[in-house]
Amino acid sequence: MKFVLEVKESKAAILMALLNDLPYVKTKPLSPYKAKVLEDLKVAVDELNQVFAGKIEARDADELLNEL
């Protein structure tokens, strides 16, 4: 099982030390770029789920491309 945790920078070293002491846990910090991509992907999936649920209206692809 994999987890993504958001931890204050001041507490990260303590948490990493604790997790590294557990023989059944592997840790690997994300780069700032990968963390941003992951967060953006989460937002996109949340918006798509809202469209499917009818809570927000989807935009037309032509409208999106014209905006770019």
mmJSON file of the N, C-alpha and C atoms, coordinates in Angstrom:
{"data_MODEL":{"atom_site":{
"group_PDB":["ATOM","ATOM","ATOM","ATOM","ATOM","ATOM","ATOM","ATOM","ATOM","ATOM","ATOM","ATOM","ATOM","ATOM","ATOM","ATOM","ATOM","ATOM","ATOM","ATOM","ATOM","ATOM","ATOM","ATOM","ATOM","ATOM","ATOM","ATOM","ATOM","ATOM","ATOM","ATOM","ATOM","ATOM","ATOM","ATOM","ATOM","ATOM","ATOM","ATOM","ATOM","ATOM","ATOM","ATOM","ATOM","ATOM","ATOM","ATOM","ATOM","ATOM","ATOM","ATOM","ATOM","ATOM","ATOM","ATOM","ATOM","ATOM","ATOM","ATOM","ATOM","ATOM","ATOM","ATOM","ATOM","ATOM","ATOM","ATOM","ATOM","ATOM","ATOM","ATOM","ATOM","ATOM","ATOM","ATOM","ATOM","ATOM","ATOM","ATOM","ATOM","ATOM","ATOM","ATOM","ATOM","ATOM","ATOM","ATOM","ATOM","ATOM","ATOM","ATOM","ATOM","ATOM","ATOM","ATOM","ATOM","ATOM","ATOM","ATOM","ATOM","ATOM","ATOM","ATOM","ATOM","ATOM","ATOM","ATOM","ATOM","ATOM","ATOM","ATOM","ATOM","ATOM","ATOM","ATOM","ATOM","ATOM","ATOM","ATOM","ATOM","ATOM","ATOM","ATOM","ATOM","ATOM","ATOM","ATOM","ATOM","ATOM","ATOM","ATOM","ATOM","ATOM","ATOM","ATOM","ATOM","ATOM","ATOM","ATOM","ATOM","ATOM","ATOM","ATOM","ATOM","ATOM","ATOM","ATOM","ATOM","ATOM","ATOM","ATOM","ATOM","ATOM","ATOM","ATOM","ATOM","ATOM","ATOM","ATOM","ATOM","ATOM","ATOM","ATOM","ATOM","ATOM","ATOM","ATOM","ATOM","ATOM","ATOM","ATOM","ATOM","ATOM","ATOM","ATOM","ATOM","ATOM","ATOM","ATOM","ATOM","ATOM","ATOM","ATOM","ATOM","ATOM","ATOM","ATOM","ATOM","ATOM","ATOM","ATOM","ATOM","ATOM","ATOM","ATOM","ATOM","ATOM","ATOM","ATOM","ATOM","ATOM","ATOM","ATOM"],
"id":[1,2,3,4,5,6,7,8,9,10,11,12,13,14,15,16,17,18,19,20,21,22,23,24,25,26,27,28,29,30,31,32,33,34,35,36,37,38,39,40,41,42,43,44,45,46,47,48,49,50,51,52,53,54,55,56,57,58,59,60,61,62,63,64,65,66,67,68,69,70,71,72,73,74,75,76,77,78,79,80,81,82,83,84,85,86,87,88,89,90,91,92,93,94,95,96,97,98,99,100,101,102,103,104,105,106,107,108,109,110,111,112,113,114,115,116,117,118,119,120,121,122,123,124,125,126,127,128,129,130,131,132,133,134,135,136,137,138,139,140,141,142,143,144,145,146,147,148,149,150,151,152,153,154,155,156,157,158,159,160,161,162,163,164,165,166,167,168,169,170,171,172,173,174,175,176,177,178,179,180,181,182,183,184,185,186,187,188,189,190,191,192,193,194,195,196,197,198,199,200,201,202,203,204],
"type_symbol":["N","C","C","N","C","C","N","C","C","N","C","C","N","C","C","N","C","C","N","C","C","N","C","C","N","C","C","N","C","C","N","C","C","N","C","C","N","C","C","N","C","C","N","C","C","N","C","C","N","C","C","N","C","C","N","C","C","N","C","C","N","C","C","N","C","C","N","C","C","N","C","C","N","C","C","N","C","C","N","C","C","N","C","C","N","C","C","N","C","C","N","C","C","N","C","C","N","C","C","N","C","C","N","C","C","N","C","C","N","C","C","N","C","C","N","C","C","N","C","C","N","C","C","N","C","C","N","C","C","N","C","C","N","C","C","N","C","C","N","C","C","N","C","C","N","C","C","N","C","C","N","C","C","N","C","C","N","C","C","N","C","C","N","C","C","N","C","C","N","C","C","N","C","C","N","C","C","N","C","C","N","C","C","N","C","C","N","C","C","N","C","C","N","C","C","N","C","C","N","C","C","N","C","C"],
"label_atom_id":["N","CA","C","N","CA","C","N","CA","C","N","CA","C","N","CA","C","N","CA","C","N","CA","C","N","CA","C","N","CA","C","N","CA","C","N","CA","C","N","CA","C","N","CA","C","N","CA","C","N","CA","C","N","CA","C","N","CA","C","N","CA","C","N","CA","C","N","CA","C","N","CA","C","N","CA","C","N","CA","C","N","CA","C","N","CA","C","N","CA","C","N","CA","C","N","CA","C","N","CA","C","N","CA","C","N","CA","C","N","CA","C","N","CA","C","N","CA","C","N","CA","C","N","CA","C","N","CA","C","N","CA","C","N","CA","C","N","CA","C","N","CA","C","N","CA","C","N","CA","C","N","CA","C","N","CA","C","N","CA","C","N","CA","C","N","CA","C","N","CA","C","N","CA","C","N","CA","C","N","CA","C","N","CA","C","N","CA","C","N","CA","C","N","CA","C","N","CA","C","N","CA","C","N","CA","C","N","CA","C","N","CA","C","N","CA","C","N","CA","C","N","CA","C","N","CA","C","N","CA","C","N","CA","C","N","CA","C"],
"label_alt_id":[null,null,null,null,null,null,null,null,null,null,null,null,null,null,null,null,null,null,null,null,null,null,null,null,null,null,null,null,null,null,null,null,null,null,null,null,null,null,null,null,null,null,null,null,null,null,null,null,null,null,null,null,null,null,null,null,null,null,null,null,null,null,null,null,null,null,null,null,null,null,null,null,null,null,null,null,null,null,null,null,null,null,null,null,null,null,null,null,null,null,null,null,null,null,null,null,null,null,null,null,null,null,null,null,null,null,null,null,null,null,null,null,null,null,null,null,null,null,null,null,null,null,null,null,null,null,null,null,null,null,null,null,null,null,null,null,null,null,null,null,null,null,null,null,null,null,null,null,null,null,null,null,null,null,null,null,null,null,null,null,null,null,null,null,null,null,null,null,null,null,null,null,null,null,null,null,null,null,null,null,null,null,null,null,null,null,null,null,null,null,null,null,null,null,null,null,null,null,null,null,null,null,null,null],
"label_comp_id":["MET","MET","MET","LYS","LYS","LYS","PHE","PHE","PHE","VAL","VAL","VAL","LEU","LEU","LEU","GLU","GLU","GLU","VAL","VAL","VAL","LYS","LYS","LYS","GLU","GLU","GLU","SER","SER","SER","LYS","LYS","LYS","ALA","ALA","ALA","ALA","ALA","ALA","ILE","ILE","ILE","LEU","LEU","LEU","MET","MET","MET","ALA","ALA","ALA","LEU","LEU","LEU","LEU","LEU","LEU","ASN","ASN","ASN","ASP","ASP","ASP","LEU","LEU","LEU","PRO","PRO","PRO","TYR","TYR","TYR","VAL","VAL","VAL","LYS","LYS","LYS","THR","THR","THR","LYS","LYS","LYS","PRO","PRO","PRO","LEU","LEU","LEU","SER","SER","SER","PRO","PRO","PRO","TYR","TYR","TYR","LYS","LYS","LYS","ALA","ALA","ALA","LYS","LYS","LYS","VAL","VAL","VAL","LEU","LEU","LEU","GLU","GLU","GLU","ASP","ASP","ASP","LEU","LEU","LEU","LYS","LYS","LYS","VAL","VAL","VAL","ALA","ALA","ALA","VAL","VAL","VAL","ASP","ASP","ASP","GLU","GLU","GLU","LEU","LEU","LEU","ASN","ASN","ASN","GLN","GLN","GLN","VAL","VAL","VAL","PHE","PHE","PHE","ALA","ALA","ALA","GLY","GLY","GLY","LYS","LYS","LYS","ILE","ILE","ILE","GLU","GLU","GLU","ALA","ALA","ALA","ARG","ARG","ARG","ASP","ASP","ASP","ALA","ALA","ALA","ASP","ASP","ASP","GLU","GLU","GLU","LEU","LEU","LEU","LEU","LEU","LEU","ASN","ASN","ASN","GLU","GLU","GLU","LEU","LEU","LEU"],
"label_asym_id":["A","A","A","A","A","A","A","A","A","A","A","A","A","A","A","A","A","A","A","A","A","A","A","A","A","A","A","A","A","A","A","A","A","A","A","A","A","A","A","A","A","A","A","A","A","A","A","A","A","A","A","A","A","A","A","A","A","A","A","A","A","A","A","A","A","A","A","A","A","A","A","A","A","A","A","A","A","A","A","A","A","A","A","A","A","A","A","A","A","A","A","A","A","A","A","A","A","A","A","A","A","A","A","A","A","A","A","A","A","A","A","A","A","A","A","A","A","A","A","A","A","A","A","A","A","A","A","A","A","A","A","A","A","A","A","A","A","A","A","A","A","A","A","A","A","A","A","A","A","A","A","A","A","A","A","A","A","A","A","A","A","A","A","A","A","A","A","A","A","A","A","A","A","A","A","A","A","A","A","A","A","A","A","A","A","A","A","A","A","A","A","A","A","A","A","A","A","A","A","A","A","A","A","A"],
"label_entity_id":["1","1","1","1","1","1","1","1","1","1","1","1","1","1","1","1","1","1","1","1","1","1","1","1","1","1","1","1","1","1","1","1","1","1","1","1","1","1","1","1","1","1","1","1","1","1","1","1","1","1","1","1","1","1","1","1","1","1","1","1","1","1","1","1","1","1","1","1","1","1","1","1","1","1","1","1","1","1","1","1","1","1","1","1","1","1","1","1","1","1","1","1","1","1","1","1","1","1","1","1","1","1","1","1","1","1","1","1","1","1","1","1","1","1","1","1","1","1","1","1","1","1","1","1","1","1","1","1","1","1","1","1","1","1","1","1","1","1","1","1","1","1","1","1","1","1","1","1","1","1","1","1","1","1","1","1","1","1","1","1","1","1","1","1","1","1","1","1","1","1","1","1","1","1","1","1","1","1","1","1","1","1","1","1","1","1","1","1","1","1","1","1","1","1","1","1","1","1","1","1","1","1","1","1"],
"label_seq_id":[1,1,1,2,2,2,3,3,3,4,4,4,5,5,5,6,6,6,7,7,7,8,8,8,9,9,9,10,10,10,11,11,11,12,12,12,13,13,13,14,14,14,15,15,15,16,16,16,17,17,17,18,18,18,19,19,19,20,20,20,21,21,21,22,22,22,23,23,23,24,24,24,25,25,25,26,26,26,27,27,27,28,28,28,29,29,29,30,30,30,31,31,31,32,32,32,33,33,33,34,34,34,35,35,35,36,36,36,37,37,37,38,38,38,39,39,39,40,40,40,41,41,41,42,42,42,43,43,43,44,44,44,45,45,45,46,46,46,47,47,47,48,48,48,49,49,49,50,50,50,51,51,51,52,52,52,53,53,53,54,54,54,55,55,55,56,56,56,57,57,57,58,58,58,59,59,59,60,60,60,61,61,61,62,62,62,63,63,63,64,64,64,65,65,65,66,66,66,67,67,67,68,68,68],
"pdbx_PDB_ins_code":[null,null,null,null,null,null,null,null,null,null,null,null,null,null,null,null,null,null,null,null,null,null,null,null,null,null,null,null,null,null,null,null,null,null,null,null,null,null,null,null,null,null,null,null,null,null,null,null,null,null,null,null,null,null,null,null,null,null,null,null,null,null,null,null,null,null,null,null,null,null,null,null,null,null,null,null,null,null,null,null,null,null,null,null,null,null,null,null,null,null,null,null,null,null,null,null,null,null,null,null,null,null,null,null,null,null,null,null,null,null,null,null,null,null,null,null,null,null,null,null,null,null,null,null,null,null,null,null,null,null,null,null,null,null,null,null,null,null,null,null,null,null,null,null,null,null,null,null,null,null,null,null,null,null,null,null,null,null,null,null,null,null,null,null,null,null,null,null,null,null,null,null,null,null,null,null,null,null,null,null,null,null,null,null,null,null,null,null,null,null,null,null,null,null,null,null,null,null,null,null,null,null,null,null],
"Cartn_x":[0.854,0.0,0.902,0.467,1.249,0.432,1.142,0.542,1.29,0.582,1.2,0.829,1.829,1.609,2.089,1.4,1.843,2.244,3.512,4.06,4.774,4.656,5.395,6.887,7.574,9.007,9.781,9.364,10.07,9.914,8.891,8.642,9.022,9.407,9.665,10.816,11.893,13.054,12.701,11.926,11.531,10.672,9.692,8.813,9.587,10.484,11.274,12.152,12.746,13.568,12.733,11.544,10.65,10.251,9.862,9.445,10.602,11.789,12.956,13.366,12.987,13.298,12.403,11.305,10.393,10.855,11.127,11.683,10.717,9.441,8.447,7.986,8.66,8.288,9.451,9.145,10.121,9.678,10.602,10.258,11.002,10.353,10.964,10.296,10.978,10.373,10.111,9.061,8.76,9.493,9.911,10.495,9.37,9.704,8.655,7.851,8.51,7.822,6.811,7.237,6.337,5.186,5.437,4.377,3.343,3.803,2.899,2.072,2.713,1.992,0.935,1.283,0.337,-0.846,-0.59,-1.656,-2.551,-1.953,-2.748,-3.616,-3.086,-3.847,-5.023,-4.811,-5.886,-7.004,-6.64,-7.635,-8.427,-7.724,-8.393,-9.379,-8.989,-9.88,-11.081,-10.863,-11.97,-12.964,-12.445,-13.319,-14.094,-13.443,-14.105,-15.219,-14.963,-15.995,-17.183,-16.921,-18.008,-18.829,-18.168,-18.883,-19.787,-19.26,-20.056,-21.233,-21.045,-22.117,-23.117,-22.84,-23.74,-23.619,-22.577,-22.408,-21.819,-21.02,-20.482,-20.656,-20.599,-20.796,-19.437,-19.29,-18.038,-17.928,-16.688,-16.446,-16.247,-16.618,-16.427,-14.932,-14.44,-13.018,-12.565,-13.405,-13.043,-12.863,-13.724,-13.621,-12.296,-11.93,-10.672,-9.474,-9.479,-8.362,-8.267,-9.386,-9.368,-8.806,-9.042,-8.531,-7.013,-6.468,-5.019,-4.366],
"Cartn_y":[-1.163,0.0,1.229,2.251,3.487,4.621,5.566,6.745,7.973,9.067,10.371,11.218,11.736,12.536,13.954,14.901,16.285,16.636,17.009,17.236,18.587,19.315,20.57,20.289,21.197,21.035,20.837,21.532,21.44,20.073,19.316,18.008,16.851,17.146,16.098,15.181,15.726,14.905,13.91,14.35,13.468,12.324,12.656,11.626,10.651,11.164,10.296,9.357,9.862,9.017,7.906,8.255,7.267,6.209,6.628,5.676,4.803,5.381,4.616,3.553,3.735,2.741,1.506,1.619,0.489,-0.377,-1.662,-2.513,-2.795,-2.612,-2.911,-1.673,-0.537,0.704,1.188,1.534,2.164,3.606,4.538,5.94,6.498,7.425,8.091,9.454,10.532,11.861,12.219,12.986,13.473,14.776,14.962,16.251,17.286,18.56,19.582,19.512,19.211,19.094,17.943,16.781,15.629,15.863,16.539,16.853,17.774,18.754,19.677,18.941,18.062,17.283,16.413,15.779,14.922,15.732,16.906,17.763,18.245,18.646,19.092,17.963,16.769,15.614,15.334,15.463,15.258,16.272,17.527,18.573,18.254,17.813,17.49,16.336,15.309,14.171,14.597,15.433,15.932,16.726,17.576,18.355,17.437,16.428,15.49,14.735,14.343,13.674,14.6,15.893,16.856,17.016,16.975,17.044,15.832,14.648,13.428,13.432,14.048,14.115,15.221,16.044,17.124,18.354,18.445,19.591,20.802,20.567,21.646,21.256,22.264,22.021,21.955,20.99,20.839,21.929,22.272,23.251,22.528,23.177,22.646,22.638,21.597,21.484,22.618,23.024,24.143,25.429,25.651,26.827,26.819,25.661,25.531,25.804,25.236,25.431,26.871,27.534,28.944,29.822,29.414,30.172,30.1,28.949,28.766,29.577],
"Cartn_z":[0.0,0.0,0.0,-0.718,-0.773,-0.177,0.447,1.047,0.578,0.49,0.263,1.467,2.141,3.344,3.117,3.697,3.683,5.11,5.28,6.612,6.623,7.73,7.866,7.716,7.059,6.805,8.117,9.176,10.452,11.114,10.746,11.349,10.43,9.195,8.202,8.616,9.116,9.475,10.576,11.558,12.661,12.139,11.3,10.755,9.871,9.021,8.152,8.985,10.058,10.922,11.552,12.004,12.605,11.58,10.395,9.365,8.896,8.784,8.352,9.363,10.636,11.664,11.585,10.851,10.707,9.538,9.791,8.737,7.583,7.785,6.764,5.998,6.206,5.534,4.677,3.423,2.534,2.333,2.424,2.244,1.042,0.364,-0.782,-0.919,-0.574,-0.682,-2.147,-2.382,-3.73,-3.971,-5.216,-5.578,-5.598,-5.473,-5.532,-6.843,-7.95,-9.233,-9.218,-8.742,-8.697,-7.73,-6.635,-5.678,-6.321,-7.107,-7.795,-8.841,-9.619,-10.634,-9.968,-8.875,-8.158,-7.633,-7.082,-6.571,-7.713,-8.835,-9.988,-10.53,-10.551,-11.022,-10.091,-8.798,-7.829,-8.045,-8.272,-8.526,-9.795,-10.843,-12.104,-11.928,-11.2,-10.967,-10.128,-9.125,-8.305,-9.161,-10.07,-10.947,-11.893,-12.423,-13.321,-12.584,-11.358,-10.564,-10.308,-10.118,-9.925,-11.202,-12.357,-13.635,-13.779,-13.498,-13.606,-12.634,-11.474,-10.471,-10.773,-11.789,-12.161,-11.29,-10.493,-9.6,-10.315,-11.344,-12.17,-13.628,-14.494,-15.92,-16.61,-17.502,-18.246,-19.305,-19.641,-20.702,-22.021,-23.09,-24.421,-24.753,-25.416,-25.744,-26.652,-27.607,-28.49,-27.693,-26.721,-25.858,-25.098,-24.577,-23.844,-24.755,-25.939,-26.862,-27.324,-27.537,-27.931,-26.817,-25.569,-24.435,-24.349,-24.744,-24.699,-25.783],
"occupancy":[1.0,1.0,1.0,1.0,1.0,1.0,1.0,1.0,1.0,1.0,1.0,1.0,1.0,1.0,1.0,1.0,1.0,1.0,1.0,1.0,1.0,1.0,1.0,1.0,1.0,1.0,1.0,1.0,1.0,1.0,1.0,1.0,1.0,1.0,1.0,1.0,1.0,1.0,1.0,1.0,1.0,1.0,1.0,1.0,1.0,1.0,1.0,1.0,1.0,1.0,1.0,1.0,1.0,1.0,1.0,1.0,1.0,1.0,1.0,1.0,1.0,1.0,1.0,1.0,1.0,1.0,1.0,1.0,1.0,1.0,1.0,1.0,1.0,1.0,1.0,1.0,1.0,1.0,1.0,1.0,1.0,1.0,1.0,1.0,1.0,1.0,1.0,1.0,1.0,1.0,1.0,1.0,1.0,1.0,1.0,1.0,1.0,1.0,1.0,1.0,1.0,1.0,1.0,1.0,1.0,1.0,1.0,1.0,1.0,1.0,1.0,1.0,1.0,1.0,1.0,1.0,1.0,1.0,1.0,1.0,1.0,1.0,1.0,1.0,1.0,1.0,1.0,1.0,1.0,1.0,1.0,1.0,1.0,1.0,1.0,1.0,1.0,1.0,1.0,1.0,1.0,1.0,1.0,1.0,1.0,1.0,1.0,1.0,1.0,1.0,1.0,1.0,1.0,1.0,1.0,1.0,1.0,1.0,1.0,1.0,1.0,1.0,1.0,1.0,1.0,1.0,1.0,1.0,1.0,1.0,1.0,1.0,1.0,1.0,1.0,1.0,1.0,1.0,1.0,1.0,1.0,1.0,1.0,1.0,1.0,1.0,1.0,1.0,1.0,1.0,1.0,1.0,1.0,1.0,1.0,1.0,1.0,1.0,1.0,1.0,1.0,1.0,1.0,1.0],
"B_iso_or_equiv":[0.0,0.0,0.0,0.0,0.0,0.0,0.0,0.0,0.0,0.0,0.0,0.0,0.0,0.0,0.0,0.0,0.0,0.0,0.0,0.0,0.0,0.0,0.0,0.0,0.0,0.0,0.0,0.0,0.0,0.0,0.0,0.0,0.0,0.0,0.0,0.0,0.0,0.0,0.0,0.0,0.0,0.0,0.0,0.0,0.0,0.0,0.0,0.0,0.0,0.0,0.0,0.0,0.0,0.0,0.0,0.0,0.0,0.0,0.0,0.0,0.0,0.0,0.0,0.0,0.0,0.0,0.0,0.0,0.0,0.0,0.0,0.0,0.0,0.0,0.0,0.0,0.0,0.0,0.0,0.0,0.0,0.0,0.0,0.0,0.0,0.0,0.0,0.0,0.0,0.0,0.0,0.0,0.0,0.0,0.0,0.0,0.0,0.0,0.0,0.0,0.0,0.0,0.0,0.0,0.0,0.0,0.0,0.0,0.0,0.0,0.0,0.0,0.0,0.0,0.0,0.0,0.0,0.0,0.0,0.0,0.0,0.0,0.0,0.0,0.0,0.0,0.0,0.0,0.0,0.0,0.0,0.0,0.0,0.0,0.0,0.0,0.0,0.0,0.0,0.0,0.0,0.0,0.0,0.0,0.0,0.0,0.0,0.0,0.0,0.0,0.0,0.0,0.0,0.0,0.0,0.0,0.0,0.0,0.0,0.0,0.0,0.0,0.0,0.0,0.0,0.0,0.0,0.0,0.0,0.0,0.0,0.0,0.0,0.0,0.0,0.0,0.0,0.0,0.0,0.0,0.0,0.0,0.0,0.0,0.0,0.0,0.0,0.0,0.0,0.0,0.0,0.0,0.0,0.0,0.0,0.0,0.0,0.0,0.0,0.0,0.0,0.0,0.0,0.0],
"pdbx_formal_charge":[null,null,null,null,null,null,null,null,null,null,null,null,null,null,null,null,null,null,null,null,null,null,null,null,null,null,null,null,null,null,null,null,null,null,null,null,null,null,null,null,null,null,null,null,null,null,null,null,null,null,null,null,null,null,null,null,null,null,null,null,null,null,null,null,null,null,null,null,null,null,null,null,null,null,null,null,null,null,null,null,null,null,null,null,null,null,null,null,null,null,null,null,null,null,null,null,null,null,null,null,null,null,null,null,null,null,null,null,null,null,null,null,null,null,null,null,null,null,null,null,null,null,null,null,null,null,null,null,null,null,null,null,null,null,null,null,null,null,null,null,null,null,null,null,null,null,null,null,null,null,null,null,null,null,null,null,null,null,null,null,null,null,null,null,null,null,null,null,null,null,null,null,null,null,null,null,null,null,null,null,null,null,null,null,null,null,null,null,null,null,null,null,null,null,null,null,null,null,null,null,null,null,null,null],
"auth_seq_id":[1,1,1,2,2,2,3,3,3,4,4,4,5,5,5,6,6,6,7,7,7,8,8,8,9,9,9,10,10,10,11,11,11,12,12,12,13,13,13,14,14,14,15,15,15,16,16,16,17,17,17,18,18,18,19,19,19,20,20,20,21,21,21,22,22,22,23,23,23,24,24,24,25,25,25,26,26,26,27,27,27,28,28,28,29,29,29,30,30,30,31,31,31,32,32,32,33,33,33,34,34,34,35,35,35,36,36,36,37,37,37,38,38,38,39,39,39,40,40,40,41,41,41,42,42,42,43,43,43,44,44,44,45,45,45,46,46,46,47,47,47,48,48,48,49,49,49,50,50,50,51,51,51,52,52,52,53,53,53,54,54,54,55,55,55,56,56,56,57,57,57,58,58,58,59,59,59,60,60,60,61,61,61,62,62,62,63,63,63,64,64,64,65,65,65,66,66,66,67,67,67,68,68,68],
"auth_comp_id":["MET","MET","MET","LYS","LYS","LYS","PHE","PHE","PHE","VAL","VAL","VAL","LEU","LEU","LEU","GLU","GLU","GLU","VAL","VAL","VAL","LYS","LYS","LYS","GLU","GLU","GLU","SER","SER","SER","LYS","LYS","LYS","ALA","ALA","ALA","ALA","ALA","ALA","ILE","ILE","ILE","LEU","LEU","LEU","MET","MET","MET","ALA","ALA","ALA","LEU","LEU","LEU","LEU","LEU","LEU","ASN","ASN","ASN","ASP","ASP","ASP","LEU","LEU","LEU","PRO","PRO","PRO","TYR","TYR","TYR","VAL","VAL","VAL","LYS","LYS","LYS","THR","THR","THR","LYS","LYS","LYS","PRO","PRO","PRO","LEU","LEU","LEU","SER","SER","SER","PRO","PRO","PRO","TYR","TYR","TYR","LYS","LYS","LYS","ALA","ALA","ALA","LYS","LYS","LYS","VAL","VAL","VAL","LEU","LEU","LEU","GLU","GLU","GLU","ASP","ASP","ASP","LEU","LEU","LEU","LYS","LYS","LYS","VAL","VAL","VAL","ALA","ALA","ALA","VAL","VAL","VAL","ASP","ASP","ASP","GLU","GLU","GLU","LEU","LEU","LEU","ASN","ASN","ASN","GLN","GLN","GLN","VAL","VAL","VAL","PHE","PHE","PHE","ALA","ALA","ALA","GLY","GLY","GLY","LYS","LYS","LYS","ILE","ILE","ILE","GLU","GLU","GLU","ALA","ALA","ALA","ARG","ARG","ARG","ASP","ASP","ASP","ALA","ALA","ALA","ASP","ASP","ASP","GLU","GLU","GLU","LEU","LEU","LEU","LEU","LEU","LEU","ASN","ASN","ASN","GLU","GLU","GLU","LEU","LEU","LEU"],
"auth_asym_id":["A","A","A","A","A","A","A","A","A","A","A","A","A","A","A","A","A","A","A","A","A","A","A","A","A","A","A","A","A","A","A","A","A","A","A","A","A","A","A","A","A","A","A","A","A","A","A","A","A","A","A","A","A","A","A","A","A","A","A","A","A","A","A","A","A","A","A","A","A","A","A","A","A","A","A","A","A","A","A","A","A","A","A","A","A","A","A","A","A","A","A","A","A","A","A","A","A","A","A","A","A","A","A","A","A","A","A","A","A","A","A","A","A","A","A","A","A","A","A","A","A","A","A","A","A","A","A","A","A","A","A","A","A","A","A","A","A","A","A","A","A","A","A","A","A","A","A","A","A","A","A","A","A","A","A","A","A","A","A","A","A","A","A","A","A","A","A","A","A","A","A","A","A","A","A","A","A","A","A","A","A","A","A","A","A","A","A","A","A","A","A","A","A","A","A","A","A","A","A","A","A","A","A","A"],
"auth_atom_id":["N","CA","C","N","CA","C","N","CA","C","N","CA","C","N","CA","C","N","CA","C","N","CA","C","N","CA","C","N","CA","C","N","CA","C","N","CA","C","N","CA","C","N","CA","C","N","CA","C","N","CA","C","N","CA","C","N","CA","C","N","CA","C","N","CA","C","N","CA","C","N","CA","C","N","CA","C","N","CA","C","N","CA","C","N","CA","C","N","CA","C","N","CA","C","N","CA","C","N","CA","C","N","CA","C","N","CA","C","N","CA","C","N","CA","C","N","CA","C","N","CA","C","N","CA","C","N","CA","C","N","CA","C","N","CA","C","N","CA","C","N","CA","C","N","CA","C","N","CA","C","N","CA","C","N","CA","C","N","CA","C","N","CA","C","N","CA","C","N","CA","C","N","CA","C","N","CA","C","N","CA","C","N","CA","C","N","CA","C","N","CA","C","N","CA","C","N","CA","C","N","CA","C","N","CA","C","N","CA","C","N","CA","C","N","CA","C","N","CA","C","N","CA","C","N","CA","C","N","CA","C","N","CA","C","N","CA","C"],
"pdbx_PDB_model_num":[1,1,1,1,1,1,1,1,1,1,1,1,1,1,1,1,1,1,1,1,1,1,1,1,1,1,1,1,1,1,1,1,1,1,1,1,1,1,1,1,1,1,1,1,1,1,1,1,1,1,1,1,1,1,1,1,1,1,1,1,1,1,1,1,1,1,1,1,1,1,1,1,1,1,1,1,1,1,1,1,1,1,1,1,1,1,1,1,1,1,1,1,1,1,1,1,1,1,1,1,1,1,1,1,1,1,1,1,1,1,1,1,1,1,1,1,1,1,1,1,1,1,1,1,1,1,1,1,1,1,1,1,1,1,1,1,1,1,1,1,1,1,1,1,1,1,1,1,1,1,1,1,1,1,1,1,1,1,1,1,1,1,1,1,1,1,1,1,1,1,1,1,1,1,1,1,1,1,1,1,1,1,1,1,1,1,1,1,1,1,1,1,1,1,1,1,1,1,1,1,1,1,1,1]
}}}
